[in-house]
Amino acid sequence: MPNPESLPAAFRDVDAAAPDHIVRCLDTLQAMPAGRAYKALALDALGLTPGMAALDVACGLGDDVARMAERCGRAVGADASRTLIDRARVRHPNHEFVVADGTALPFPDASFDAVRIDRSLQHIADPGRVVREMARVARPGGVVLCAEPDWGTYLVGGPHSDLTGRVEHDWIRTFRNPWIGRELSSLLAAAGVIDRRAEGVWLPTRGFAETDLLFEVEATARRLVGHFPDAPAWLDAYRAGEATAGVLILVVWGRKG
Ligand SMILES: C[S@@+](CC[C@H](N)C(=O)[O-])C[C@H]1O[C@@H](n2cnc3c(N)ncnc32)[C@H](O)[C@@H]1O
């Protein structure tokens, strides 16, 4: 395994993880049709126009910052990982990136017309604090947007069995906030974000290599061998089949009141 515990644990502190593996996972998701689809939906929802300023919190490699910058005057990316910010600066040398924790954004109140976060509140200990920070740095009337999976919707393909259910359950419990998707609207409401809307995009994986890279099915099944001696046989059958999995990504946004 490239990361000591699990991929979700690695995303809590990317600088302590294997960076090339993290980059491969982020780039794979960006390239998937459903990954592109929900990111396009989220970008449109920001309502960016020339002259606006936009912020991507937990921006990772900065690709969304570059997409935002094509539509507005100034786009900034902030991420807790120095490793990822260094890579974002190399990948997108003309854009602005800062190392910053989402719970303490280094920007004045009301400094952005739109603020977004993508697949990161699932990893952060206090997601409500991050959403409040996002609302603080948005101007009144500005868009605040969150796109997160809800792991309560996670499905591993194949025939129904107790072991498949345990593989789903054991993966879900590696996340700090596995049900963050369904919590987004109330977190935004508590931060003073009004006129909230939500859309969902199903994110399916195809084939064992992609599914295992993003959802670590093999490592999860192997952790279960003590309770389920047939886990290796389950894994062989899963690998020999379609080896699909999927999760719903919820995109929720509104305006700062
Ligand atoms: C799954 S990645 C998503 C990256 C990017 N938003 C994307 O869509 O590709 C999660 C990101 O959250 C960042 N992160 C984790 N905890 C953070 C925190 N407390 N503050 C800011 N960023 C954080 C990680 O460094 C990582 O870049």
The ligand as an SDF file (V2000), in Angstrom:
LIG
                    3D

 27 29  0  0  0  0  0  0  0  0999 V2000
   -9.4820   14.9230   -2.1200 C   0  0  0  0  0  0  0  0  0  0  0  0
   -8.4070   16.3180   -2.1350 S   0  0  0  0  0  0  0  0  0  0  0  0
   -9.3510   17.4350   -3.1640 C   0  0  0  0  0  0  0  0  0  0  0  0
   -8.4700   18.4360   -3.8670 C   0  0  0  0  0  0  0  0  0  0  0  0
   -9.2000   19.3250   -4.8950 C   0  0  0  0  0  0  0  0  0  0  0  0
  -10.2420   20.1090   -4.2620 N   0  0  0  0  0  0  0  0  0  0  0  0
   -9.7390   18.5220   -6.0480 C   0  0  0  0  0  0  0  0  0  0  0  0
  -10.9640   18.5440   -6.2840 O   0  0  0  0  0  0  0  0  0  0  0  0
   -8.9590   17.8720   -6.7440 O   0  0  0  0  0  0  0  0  0  0  0  0
   -8.5270   16.9700   -0.4940 C   0  0  0  0  0  0  0  0  0  0  0  0
   -7.6830   18.2260   -0.2800 C   0  0  0  0  0  0  0  0  0  0  0  0
   -7.9630   18.7700    1.0170 O   0  0  0  0  0  0  0  0  0  0  0  0
   -6.7760   19.3260    1.5250 C   0  0  0  0  0  0  0  0  0  0  0  0
   -6.9630   19.5330    2.9680 N   0  0  0  0  0  0  0  0  0  0  0  0
   -7.1220   18.6070    3.9380 C   0  0  0  0  0  0  0  0  0  0  0  0
   -7.3070   19.1870    5.1310 N   0  0  0  0  0  0  0  0  0  0  0  0
   -7.2870   20.5470    4.9090 C   0  0  0  0  0  0  0  0  0  0  0  0
   -7.4580   21.6910    5.7420 C   0  0  0  0  0  0  0  0  0  0  0  0
   -7.6700   21.5790    7.0670 N   0  0  0  0  0  0  0  0  0  0  0  0
   -7.3950   22.9170    5.1840 N   0  0  0  0  0  0  0  0  0  0  0  0
   -7.1660   23.0600    3.8420 C   0  0  0  0  0  0  0  0  0  0  0  0
   -6.9850   22.0060    3.0100 N   0  0  0  0  0  0  0  0  0  0  0  0
   -7.0660   20.7680    3.5340 C   0  0  0  0  0  0  0  0  0  0  0  0
   -5.7280   18.3050    1.1380 C   0  0  0  0  0  0  0  0  0  0  0  0
   -4.4240   18.8010    1.2340 O   0  0  0  0  0  0  0  0  0  0  0  0
   -6.1820   17.9840   -0.2930 C   0  0  0  0  0  0  0  0  0  0  0  0
   -5.6100   18.8570   -1.2230 O   0  0  0  0  0  0  0  0  0  0  0  0
  1  2  1  0
  2  3  1  0
  2 10  1  0
  3  4  1  0
  4  5  1  0
  5  6  1  0
  5  7  1  0
  7  8  2  0
  7  9  1  0
 10 11  1  0
 11 12  1  0
 11 26  1  0
 12 13  1  0
 13 14  1  0
 13 24  1  0
 14 15  1  0
 14 23  1  0
 15 16  2  0
 16 17  1  0
 17 18  1  0
 17 23  2  0
 18 19  1  0
 18 20  2  0
 20 21  1  0
 21 22  2  0
 22 23  1  0
 24 25  1  0
 24 26  1  0
 26 27  1  0
M  CHG  2   2   1   9  -1
M  END
$$$$
